[in-house]
Amino acid sequence: MRIDPQSPVTGSAGTNRVDEGQSGQVKSSSKTATNEPTDTVQLSSGQATVRKLMSQLDQVPDIREGQVNSLRSAIGSGQYNPNNEQVAGAVAAQTLGIDGNA
């Protein structure tokens, strides 16, 4: 059932009657498609920067092989011996999400 507030009321008030002349049909409207609102999307200029940074991030390896190999060599040769304070500081910094070098 289509309710059209501009059509005249037929029948008595309070009835659930549908006008048989309009039943199953959609009345043509004098409005054209150009008068109806359309959805639009506007992206901020920052989205291009985000895309560029995401692309650059994809180029960064997950594992820094140079540092891993350097630490492996230092551990293997016995040159890497951090003290307890250094280990605790590194664990705390990583847990809290802060830069341990600051």
Secondary structure, 3 states (H helix, E strand, C coil): CCCCCCCCCCCCCCCCCCCCCCCCCCCCCCCCHHHCCCCCCCCCCHHHHHHHHHHHHHHCCCCCHHHHHHHHHHHHHCCCCCCHHHHHHHHHHHHHCCCCCC
